[in-house]
Amino acid sequence: MHCGRLCQFLWLWPYLSYVQAVPIRKVQDDTKTLIKTIVTRINDISHTQSVSSKQRVTGLDFIPGLHPVLSLSKMDQTLAVYQQILTSLPSQNVMQISNDLENLRDLLRLLASSKSCPLPQTSGLETLESLDGVLEASLYSTEVVALSRLQGSLQGMLRQLDFSPRC
């Protein structure tokens, strides 16, 4: 007897029916915890304390600043930019933070899907085409400013998550 996909599905049905969805509150709590962890990692890098996240540094305008109100989509886009910047830096300090940002983006996508919010895929970001030239000229400054602004953005995101951000 050859029943194909229908038989496979029917065979798996009892197992699938026991799988419970992750409560959205748990995802939101995990998201907040990961944000706090990333902020702690940034604080542990001593040289990031020397620059204010609001300070403007010539040539580093492509690094996102603080936004008063962030939607889930804007949070994801902002984290994608920071992730691209951090993966371009040769510093070992930022490797774990970059990995954490990927995990944070996954959690934000889960939150968005729970609200039926379509998040656009952010792969190649045009705004960072000149990143290599900036990195050659001011590697240390780029790292310090990026981490400082990332920390400020994450703290803003943390506050926004308390108010159930829009799509």
Salt bridges, closest charged atoms under 4 A:
ASP29 OD1 - ARG25 NH2 3.88
ASP30 OD1 - LYS26 NZ 3.03
ASP61 OD1 - ARG56 NH2 2.93
ASP76 OD1 - ARG105 NE 2.89
ASP76 OD1 - ARG109 NH2 3.86
ASP100 OD2 - ARG41 NE 2.57
ASP106 OD1 - ARG109 NH1 2.62
GLU143 OE2 - HIS47 NE2 3.13
ASP162 OD1 - LYS32 NZ 2.50
